[in-house]
Amino acid sequence: MPKTFSLDNNFELPITFKGIDYLFPATLITYGYSYKIAVTVFDTTVNFEPDEERNFRAVVNAEDINYSKKIDAALLQLIAATLEELLK
């Protein structure tokens, strides 16, 4: 993964999980003095928001959950870690 990474409002997040390469569509959403990154993971929008320690937490609205395909918690952790690394 490249060390330099610029975020515009819409981008693709490259993730390798369990030996499979994915490009998840993502959108940077700013509001007030904060922001979140909405990542579409298998047809479900997952919002990654920075917490008080500047680590990302995954938040999914109940109406956005696609019950036909569960999202592995390890995948969400990997996405959060990748976002943290890219935004350093």
Secondary structure, 3 states (H helix, E strand, C coil): CCCCCCCCCEEEEEEEECCEEEEEEEEEEEECCEEEEEEEECCEEEEEEECCCCCEEEECCHHHCCCCCCCCHHHHHHHHHHHHHHCC
